[in-house]
C-alpha cells in the first residue's frame, strides 16, 4: 500500500514500514503544489536582493557575508560538501531510509522553499531501495548537519540532481536522521517491552509467586494507563496457570521485583506513550531554517532545528526502561539462588551437585545489565562548547545521541531478557508446577525448541544467539 506524503500525517508505524519493509511512497498533489508556491517565494526574494540567511548570505558565523548572485547555486552545492564532517561507522540502512522519508515529508509541508523535484528525487531513490552510506557520529542535535550532508551527497551523486539556491541548506539543516533513528528505536522498545512481559510472567510461574500482584483492585485504585495495559497482558499470558489455584503461591508477599512487575513495566509503557506522542509531532513538524511564509511572501530565520522535546523524551524513556532491565536481571539472579527459589543452587538438575549449572549466567546478566543501565544517563542537557560559530552556536540538544543510546540500550536489554527466559525455563522444569498459562506455556515451548534443559552432566547453553534473535525479531510475542 502506497504511503502518501503531505507533511501533516506521517506516522511512526509508516516510517518503519518504509524503512524496514520497503513500502512504496508518493507525494500528494497538494504537497507538490504547496512546494511550488514556497519555491516561487524563494525566487521572488532572490530577485529582490533582500538579505536572507543561507539564501543570499553565508551560514553560521559567516551569516554577514553576502553571496554573489551568480554564485548562490554553487554555494549551496559546496554547502553539502563542507558539512560532510560526520564520523564513525555507517548507520543502519533502515535508519538511513527512514531519514530519507522524514526529509521528503518535511519538504512536503511546503515551508522549506525547495522545488518539488528535490522531494520527488528522494522519493524515487526510496522506492528504488537505495540507502547511501551515512556515518552515525558528529551531530549535536541542532540540525543533523554531518549525517545529513552524507545523505545528501549520496543522493546527489546517485541521481545526478543539481541543487538550486536554498536547497543545499535545506538538505543538511534537517533533523531527519535523529527523527528516523528515534522511530526505529521507539518501535523496538515497544516490542521489547512486550517480551519483558512474557519473561516476567514466566518468572512468576518459575518462582511460584503470589498472583495477588495482578488483582483488579490495582488498576482501580491506581489508574495509570500503562499499568492497566501491563496487568491485562500478564493476565492473558497466565490464563489457566496453576498459580491461580488456591494455595499455589509459596509466599504471602514476594520480592518487589516479582510483585511490582505491573508497576515497573507500566511506568515504562507510560514513558513510551509520551515519547511516541512527541515523536509523532516531530515527524510532521518543520525542522528547517529559514522558513518560507507563503501567506506573507517572505522568508524568516527561526530555531525549529532545536530538538529539545524529542531529546528529553528519549532520555525519559531510557530512564523508565532501566528499572525494567535491572528488575529482570534481579529476578533471574533470585531464581538461581536456592534460598529465594526453593530449588537447587544454580538450578542444577541434581540438588547438592558441585556443578555450577546455570549459576554463572548471573555474572553475564549483571555485566550486560550494568552496561544497559549506564545508557539511561540523560544527555539532553549537555553542552559541549559555546564557542563554536563565534559564540552564536551556543546550544546543543544531543538528540541523535539520545536516540542512538536508546537503540543500544534495547540491543543490550534483549540479551538480558534472553538470559531471563533461559533461567525461568530451567526453574519451571525443576519445579514441575503443572499447568502453565496459555501464553507462558507457548513461550516455554518456543524457548525449549532453541535451548534445551541443562542436564546433571551438562554445561551452560553453548549459544543464546538464536534466542536473542527470537527476541529482537519480535516473533516471540506475536506467537505467544
N, C-alpha and C positions, 0 to 999 in steps of 0.2 A: 504494500500500500504506500503510495507516494505521500511524503510528508511535505506540506506546503509551508513556505516561509513568508511571513508578513511582518516580522519584528515584534509581534504582540502576544503570541500564544504558544510558543515553543515550550515543550515540557522536558523535564529531566529524563523521563522514560523514552521520549523520542530521540533525545541526544544519544542515549545508549543504543537504541535500535539502529540508528545510522552508523554510529562509531564502531559497534561490535558486530552488527548483523547485516550491514550493507543495505539498509532500507533506502530506496531512492528518494531524492529531494527535488523540489521545484519551487521557484519563486512565484508568488501570486501576481497576476496582472496589476493589482492595486499597488503592490510593493514596487514593481518596476516603474509605474507611473510616479510614485512618490519620490523615488530616487532621481528620476528625470527632473522633477520640479526643484529638488535640492541642488542638483548639478547645475541647473540654469542659474540659481542664485550665485553659485561659485563663479560662473562665467561673468555674471554682471559685476560682482565685486572685483574680479581681476581686471575687467575693463575700466573700472572706476579708479584703480590705483590706490584704493584705501588700504592702509596697513592692517593686515590680518595675520595673526600668529600662525606660523608654519605654512602659510599660503603665499604671502608676499614678503615674509620675513624668515629669518633663521629660527631655530628652536633652542630651548633651554637658555643658557646664558648668552646665546647669540641671537636672542629674540629682537634685539635692537638693530640688527643688520638687515637692511632692505635688500631684497633679491633683484637682480637684473631680470626684467620681464622675459627676456629671451632665454634665461637660464632656469626658469622656475620648474619646468618639467624635468630637466637634468638634475636639479637639486633634489627632487623627490626620488629619482632613481638612486642617487648617491645616498639619500637618507636611509634606504633599506640596507645598503652595503655597510654604511658607517655604524649601524646599530647591530651588526652581527657579532655581538660580544658575549653570547651565551657560551657556557662551558659544560663539560661533563659528558656523560653517556646520553644517547638518544632516548627521548621519552617513548613510552609505549605507543604503538601505532594507533590504538583506539583513542588515546588522548589527543594525538595529532588530528585524527579525523574529526573528533569532537570539537577541537578548536576551529577547524575549517567551517564546521556547521555553525558554531556560535558566531564566528566572524561574518558569515553570509547573512545570518539572521539579524545581526546588528546593522548591517548595511540596509537590509530590507525595511528597517524602521524609518529610513528616509531622512536622517538628520546629519549624516556624515558628509554629504556632498559628493560622494563618489558616483561615477557613472554606473548604471545598471550592468554594463558589460563586465565590470570587475566582479560583481557578485555572481553573475552568470558563469564567469570563468571558474570561480571557486566551486560552484555547484556542479559544473561539468567534471572537474577534477575529482570531486567527491563521488559522483556517480560512476566514474571510471575505476574507483577503488584506489586512487592514488593517495599516498601519505608520505610526504617528504621527510627526511631526517631532521628532527628538531631537538637540539640539546636542551637538557632539562634545567640547568642551573643558570643563574645570573639575572633573575628578575626580583625586584623589591616590592612588587605589587602596586606600583603606580604606573600602570601600563606595562605589559609583559614585553618590553622593548626587545630584549635579546632573543628569546624564543620566537616571538612573532616575526622578527627580522629573518630568522632561519626559515620559518614557514613561508613568508613572503618570497624569499629568494628561491626556495624550492618550487613554488607555484609559478613564479615568473619565468624561471629557467625552463620548466617543463612545457609551459603553454606558449612561451614567446610573447606574452602580453606586455604591452608598454604602458606603464603607469602615467597618468596625467597629473597636472598640478593638484595638490592636496591628497593624492591617493597614496603616495609613499608614507606620509604621516598617518593616514587612516589605516594603513596596513600594520604599522608597528606599534601604534599607541593604544591598541586594544588589550583587554584582559581576557581574551577568548581562551588563551592557553590555561590560565588558572581556572576559569569557569568550567571548562571541559574536564579538567582533572578532578575538580570538585564533584562534578556529576558522576564520574566513574566511581570515585571513592565512596560517595554517599550511597549509591545503589549497592555497592559491595558491602558497606557497613550494615545496610538493612538486611541483606541476605545472611550475613554472618550472625547477626543478632538472632535470627530465627534458628540457626544451627546451635547457638548457645542455649536457646530454649530446649531443643531436643536433648542436648547434653545434660542440661540441668535437670530435666525430667528423669533421664536415665540415672543420674546421681541419686535422686530421691529414692528410686527403687533399689539401687545398689546399696544405699545406706540403711534402708528400712526406715525411712523418715516418716514424720507425722504430717499427714496431709491437711491438718488444720490450717497450714500455711496457705491453703487455697480456698478457704471458706469464703462464701459470697459476702459476708459482712465486711470483708476487707475493702472492696471497691465501693460498697455502700457508705462506708464511713470515711473513705479517703478517695474521692472521685477524680483521680488523675487519669487521663486517657491512656497513657502508656501502661499504667498499672493494670487497668481493666483489660487491655489487649493481651498483656502477658498472662494474666490469670486465665483468660479464655483459651489461649494457646496451650498452656500447661494442662488444663483440664481435658482438652481434646487429646493431647498426647497420652495422658494417663487414664483415659476412659477404659474401664474394665480391669484396671490394675488391681493386684492383690492388696495394695496399700489402702484401698477404700474399705476393706473388710475390718470389722471391729477387732481390736487387739493386734492389728498388724504392725503398728508403729512400735519401735523399740524404746523410744523416749517420749516424755511429755513435751519437752522442747529440745529441738535440735540446734546445732551450732548456727550462728547467724548467717553464714554463707549458704546454708541449706534453707533455713527458714525464711530468709529475705530475698530469695531468687526473684519473686514477683516485683518487689520494690526496686531491686538493683537493675534488673532488665527494663522495668517500666520507666525508670528515670532516663535510661539511655534512649528509649523509644521517644520520650517527650523531647529530648535534645535533638534527636534525629528529625522529628517532625518540624521543629523550629528551623533547623538547618535547611530542610527541603523548601520551607516557605521562603526563606531568604534567597536560596538558590534559584527558585522559580522567578522571583522578582528580578534577580540579576540577569537571568537568561534573556529577559525581554526588556532590558534597560539599555540606555545609551551609555557606553563607556568611552565615548570619543571626546576629543578636544582638538580643535574647536567644534562647536555645534552650529549647524545651519538652522536658523529660524525662518522657515519659508514664509510664514504669515507676515513677518516684518521685513523680509527681503534682506537680511543681514546675517553675519556670522559672529558668534560671541565665543570668547575663551572661557572655559569652565574647568571644574575639577572632577568631572564624572569618572575619571580613571581611578579614583581613590576607592579601594576595595575593603574599607574598614568593616562594613556589615558582614560580608562573607568571611573575611579572615577571622573575625571574632566568633562567628557561628561555628566555623570549623574547629576553632580552639575549644569551644564549649562542647562540641560533640566528642572530641578526643578525651576531654576530661571526664565526660559521662561514661565513655566506653572503658576507661581504665578500671573502675571497680568491677565491671563485668568480667574482665580478663583476670584480675587478681583473685576474685572470688572463685572463678572456675578452677584456677590453679590450686587454690586453698582446699577446695572440695576434693580434688584429685589426691592431694597430699594426705588428707584425712582418711580417705578410703584406703590408702596404702599403709596406714598406721593402725595396728591391731587395737590399741586402747579406744580408738574412736569408732572403727568399723565393726569391731567384734569378730573380725575374720583374721586369717593368718597374716603375719607381718609381711609386707611387700606383696600381699595377695598371692603367696606361694600356694601351689597346688596341694602340698602336704604341709600341715601345721607342724611347726618345730623344725622345719628344714633349714639347713645353713645357707641355702641358696638365696641370693638377693631377689630372685623372681623379678617383679616389676618395680622394686623399690627405687632403683636408680633413675627411673623416669621422672621422679620428683625433682632431681637435680636439673635435668634438661628443661622441664617445665618451668622451674623457678627462674632459670637463667633467661629463657625467652620472655617470660612474663615481665621481668625487670626491664629488659630491653624495650618491650612494647610500652610499658608504663612511662619510661623516660620520654617517649614521643608525645605524651599528653601535655608536656610543658607548653604553655601558651606562648605564641610568638607575635601576636598582633599588636603588641605594644613596643616591639623592638624598633630601634632606630640606629642604623649603622653609623651614619655621619650626617651632619647638617651642612657640610662644607661644599658638597657636590653642586655644580651648576652655579657657582658664585653665591652660594647660600640660599638660592631660591628653591632648590630641590631638597627641602628640609623635612620631608615626611616619608615614611615607609610603612606599609601595612603588612608586608611579608606574607601576603595572601598565598602566593604559589608555594611557599614553604609550608604553610598551614595545610594546604590541600595534599601536598606530597607526603607530609608526615602522617596524615590520616590514611593514605594508601599504604604506607609502610607499616603502620600500626595494625592494619587489617591483615596484611600478609603474615606478620608475626603471630597475631591472635589466632589465625587459622591453625597454626601449629600447636598452640596451647590447647585449643578445643579438640584437636585430633588426639593428643595425649589424654585429655579428659575422657574422651569416648572409649579409648582402649582400656583405661583403668576401670571405668564404670562397667564395661562388658565383662572384664575379668571378675570383678566383685559380684556381679549378678550370677555368673556361673558358679562361684563358690557358695553364694548364699542360697542358690536354688530356691527362689522365693515362691515359685508358682507362676500364676498368670501375670504376664506383663501387660502394660497398657496397649491399646490398639496402635498408637503411633510409636511408642517406645519399643514395642515388640518388633515392628518393621525396621526401625533404626538398628536395633540389636542384630537382626539378621543380616543387614547390609554391612555392618562392621565385621561380623564374623566371616563374611564372604571374602574380606580383604585381609583381616588379621585374625589368625586362629587363637584359640585358648592356649595359654602358656602352660605346658605340662610340667610335671615334677622334675623331669630331666631336661627340660627345655631351657632356652635362653630368651632374652628380650626379643620382641619382634624385630626382624632384621631391617625392615624398611617400612616407615609410616607414610612414605610419599603417596602411595595410592589413596590412602585415607585423607591425606592433606588435599589431594587433588579432588576427591569427592566433596570435601568441604568447600573448597574455593570455586569449583564449578557450579555450586548451588544445586546439585542434583539430590543431595541428601534430604533437604527439607521438603521439596515437592513430592518425592517418593513417599516420605513418611506421612 
